[in-house]
Amino acid sequence: MRSIGEMARDSGLGVSALRFYDRAGVLGPAWVDPASGYRWYAPEQLDEARLLARLRRAGMPLADIRLVLAGWSGADTDLVRGLLQAHLRRLEQGLTEARSEFSTIRELLDHRENPMTASPLTGTVHLSLPAPALAAALDAVRFAAGRDPELPMLGGVLFDIEGEALRVVATDRYRLAVARTDADGHGGSREQVVVPAPLVDAMRALLSGNESARFAVEGDRVTLEADGRQASGQRLAHDFPDYRRLVQLPPGRRVVVEVPALREALENGPVRVAEEREPGRSARDISVLTTVDDRTVLVCGDGAPDEDTCTDNEDRGTGTGTGGLGYHVGVDRGFLLEALAAGDRDRLVLEFGPAPTAPLAIRRAEDEGAFSLLMPVRLDD
């Protein structure tokens, strides 16, 4: 017999998924301990669980999966083959429709871009910035810059200059970071410049003192001067997505956390291993978070001995409180650790959205202009 944790490890289904399929009547345990409530699975159920995982990865509806499992061990396989074929036809039809829609969208983009009349980059910007503040801003966002060659516009940091403020922004789709600093010398309209990540790193290396730094844009060239040294290179010839739309989030529950204690809980606590489906991304460790009374953040186990236990960090100084647990949110553990480090504070605010599908925000209590967002990871399959 396998425990639910062992079944999750061997089948590729998460513990939360196994619980879900039990409640849905798709794959229940062979035996449940009446005293402890532990779920136990028979050896022959492992093949069924692996089949279920494959069907879910293929996107088969739950109603069809139930019938496939019911007919899998029978001598007559016509029902199973028919269900597989019907689902394959749906996928092919969906792909055909998606190709048609994407083709239309590309045509709309072609009309919008009109490359035959596009003008070269001619913007001119001159700014004076406090070097320590610019260094801190770059440190707060650099970790979120993208590396996907298919999306070169995300492979840098946006310098968004408006009035007497400079906002720097980076995103790789799965996380987004924003920081702000004061800027002097720009009296024109709003300007946006995407600086490639290697040039950002070269600029950051100059910002070691307390002097002012001078940031300039001349056409397609970007330059930073500080302490008698200079870093210069070409800006990215791409538009950055409208990040202001991405950070318009519904109000959520804010919990102040002690960063050293939360980091310890994340590094030493249980994780799920999510097999990433996106091309070019490997399996990653997922930490499952929840809250108690909006005052304590807990790192929850997946396959813990009592199945429903979360690691309470109360004795580690992350807060106090007893009461009902909030919903569970899954986040990439490495991404969260990087966001905590970029926050550069012993105490930060974690803001949970109104639903587990909303981004998790990491904020500085005293500075609303510096924050990062992490996209959640689905926990139901």
RABELBEL-V222291 format. One line per field, one symbol per residue. ss: DSSP state (a for helix, b for strand, c for the rest). phi: phi as a letter, one per 30 degrees, with the letter a starting at -180 (. if undefined). psi: psi as a letter, one per 30 degrees, with the letter a starting at -180 (. if undefined). Layout:
# RABELBEL-V222291
ss=???
phi=???
psi=???
This chain:
# RABELBEL-V222291
ss=cbbaaaaaaaacccaaaaaaaaacccccccbbccccccbbbcccaaaaaaaaaaaaaccccaaaaaaaaaaacccccaaaaaaaaaaaaaaaaaaaaaaaaaaaaaaaaaaaacaaaccccccbbbbbbbaaaaaaaaaaaaaaccccaaaaaacbbbbbbbccbbbbbbbcccbbbbbbbbcbccccccbbbbbbaaaaaaaaaacccccbbbbbbbccbbbbbbccbbbbbbbcccccccaaaaccccccbbbbbbaaaaaaaaaacccbbbcccccccccbbbbbbbbbcccbbbbbcccccccccbbccaaaccccccccbcccbbbbaaaaaaaaaaacccbbbbbbcccccccbbbbbccbbbbbbbbccbcccc
phi=.cddddddddcjcdddddddddddicbcddacdddcidcbcdeddddddddeddddddiddddddeddddcddddccdddddddddddddddddddddeddddddddddedddhddcdcddbdbbbbcbdedddddddddbedcddbdddbddcdacdcccbicbcccbbacicabbbbbbdbcjcccddbbbccdeddeddddddccccddcccbbbiccbbbcahicbbbaddddbddddddddcdcddbccbdbddedddddddcddbcccddcdeiccebdccccbbbhhbbccccdcidecicdcddcedcjckbkblddddcbcbddddddddddddhbdbbccccddbddddcccbcdcbddbabbcddcdcca
psi=kkleeeeeefffkleeeeeefeefgejllfkkjfefgkkkkleffeeeeeeeeeeeffgkleeeeeeeeefeflfjgeeeeeeeeeeeeeeeeeeeeeeeeeeeeeeeeeeeeiffgkllkgkkkklkkkeeeeeeeeeffeffklgjffiffghakkjjkkbhkkkkkkkgeflkkklkllkkfjgalkkkkjkkeeeeeeeeffifaglkkkkkkjcgkkkkkkhglkkkaklkhlkkljfeefgiklkakkkkkjeeeeeeeeeflllljkjkfkkgklklkkkkllljggfkkkjkkjglegegkljkgefgggalkkakkalkkkljeeeeeeeeeffhlfklkkjkaflffllkkjlkefjffjllkkklkkgg.
